Amino acid sequence: MMVGLLPSESCSQVFKDRRILTVTAIYILEVILHASQKNLKKLGDFRGHPARNAQDYILPMHRMELFAKKPSYAGAKLFNLLPSKIKSGDENTLKRRLRN
């Protein structure tokens, strides 16, 4: 309505042009940022030598599916899936790279 689209038209291109994130993209962005703010343990914290996945979070063992739905666990899991060039840097850099 606001951009003159008909109800049957897709708004995906308008979202891309105006850099509007979908609800799913906002959730993914927020849980990754939440996990990065929680100071969770990383693989590099325990190794005395440089490791390939040193930036990855250690995912705790769990037996309940409810634990896997926690934002901190989901964010750490999604963070571990990111390419290493996006993971490197501070929180502001991470946020900027995720939005692009």
C-alpha positions in Angstrom: 0.0 0.0 0.0 2.6 2.5 1.0 4.8 2.0 -2.1 1.9 1.5 -4.6 2.0 -2.3 -4.8 -1.0 -4.3 -5.6 -2.1 -6.9 -3.0 -1.0 -9.7 -5.4 2.5 -8.3 -6.0 5.6 -9.4 -4.2 7.3 -6.9 -1.9 10.7 -8.7 -1.8 12.3 -6.4 -4.3 11.0 -3.3 -2.5 12.4 -4.7 0.8 15.8 -5.2 -0.9 15.8 -1.7 -2.4 14.8 0.0 0.8 17.1 -2.3 2.9 14.1 -3.5 5.1 14.8 -6.7 7.0 12.1 -9.4 7.2 10.9 -10.7 10.6 13.1 -13.8 10.1 16.2 -11.8 9.3 15.6 -9.5 12.3 15.3 -12.6 14.6 18.5 -14.1 13.2 20.4 -10.8 13.6 19.1 -10.3 17.2 19.9 -13.8 18.5 23.4 -13.7 17.0 24.0 -10.3 18.6 22.5 -11.6 21.9 24.9 -14.5 21.9 27.9 -12.2 21.2 26.9 -10.0 24.2 26.6 -13.0 26.6 30.4 -13.6 26.8 29.9 -17.3 26.0 33.0 -19.6 26.0 34.8 -19.9 22.6 37.0 -22.7 21.3 40.0 -20.4 21.2 39.7 -19.8 25.0 40.9 -23.3 25.8 43.6 -24.0 23.2 47.1 -22.8 23.6 47.7 -22.7 19.9 45.9 -21.0 17.0 42.9 -23.0 15.9 40.9 -22.8 12.7 37.6 -22.5 14.6 38.9 -20.4 17.5 36.1 -17.8 17.1 33.3 -20.4 17.3 31.3 -20.7 20.5 31.2 -23.9 22.5 27.7 -25.3 22.4 26.8 -26.9 25.7 25.5 -30.4 25.9 21.7 -30.7 26.5 19.0 -33.3 26.6 15.9 -31.2 26.2 14.7 -29.5 23.0 13.6 -26.5 25.1 17.2 -25.7 25.8 18.0 -25.6 22.1 15.3 -22.9 21.6 17.0 -20.5 24.0 18.1 -17.3 22.2 21.7 -17.7 23.6 22.0 -21.2 22.3 20.3 -20.5 18.9 22.5 -17.4 18.5 25.7 -19.3 19.3 24.7 -22.0 16.8 23.9 -19.5 14.1 27.1 -17.5 14.8 29.2 -20.7 14.3 27.6 -21.1 10.9 28.8 -17.7 9.7 31.9 -17.3 7.5 35.0 -16.4 9.5 35.4 -13.0 7.8 32.1 -12.0 9.2 32.8 -13.3 12.7 36.1 -11.4 13.1 35.9 -8.0 14.7 34.0 -6.3 17.5 30.2 -6.2 18.0 29.6 -3.1 15.9 31.6 -4.6 13.0 29.6 -7.8 13.3 26.3 -6.0 13.3 27.3 -4.0 10.2 28.5 -7.1 8.3 25.4 -9.0 9.2 23.1 -6.3 7.9 24.9 -6.1 4.6 
